[in-house]
Amino acid sequence: MGDVVNLNQFRKKRDRAAKAQQRAANRARTGRTKAERQATQVEASRGDGALDGKRIDHEPDEPEGGDRLGPKSD
């Protein structure tokens, strides 16, 4: 048979680890200069712009599926 495990201790240990990870992320985000934060923001917006530039938009009168190969209706 397995060992007896106190679930409260397990839950608390899991919560502490999650909080420690969140604290590390907060330190990395807030522990930077204003120039570093702006550089990161510019890089993120540049990446979003590059993705938006590659987006394929459908024509308004064209169906979403692009059903061009289907049977013709006369």
N, C-alpha and C positions, 0 to 999 in steps of 0.2 A: 504494500500500500504506500501511497505517496505521503509526503510531509504535509502537515497541517499548515495552511497559509492564512494569515490574517489579512482579509480583503481590505480592511481600512488602511493598513500600512501600505499595501500594494497600490491602492488608489492615491494615497498621499504622495508616495514616491513618484508615481506617474505624473501627478499634477505639478510637483516640484520641478520635474524635468521639463515639462512643457513651459512653465513660467521661466525657467532658466534660459530656454531657447528664445523665448519672446524678449527677455531682457537683453540677450546678446544681439538680437536683431535691432532693438531700439538703440543700443549703444552704437552700433555700426551706422545707423541712420542719422542719429542726432550728433554724434561725435565728429562731425566734419565741418569744414569751413563753408562759408556761403558760396564761394567760387566752386567748390567741389559739388555742392548740392545743385547749383545751377548747371554745371557740366553734365551731371547725371540726368537732369530733367531734359536738357537739350538732346542728349543721346536717345532718351526714351521717345521724345516727340519725333525725332528724325526717323527712328525705326517705325513708328506708327505711320508716318507720312509715306515711307517707302512701301509699306504694306498696302496703304490706301491707293497708292499709284498703280499697283499691280492688280487691283480688284477688277473683276470682269462684271460689268453691269449689263443687264438685259434691256433690250429696247422695250418701250412701254407697250407696243402692240404685239410683241413676241411673247408666246407662252413661256412660263418659267422653265419647263423641261426642254425647250428648244426642239419640239416635236416636228422637225423638218423632214424626217425620213418616213413618216407615217403615210397612210393612204391620203390621196388628194380628194378633196370634196369639190365636185363641179357645180 
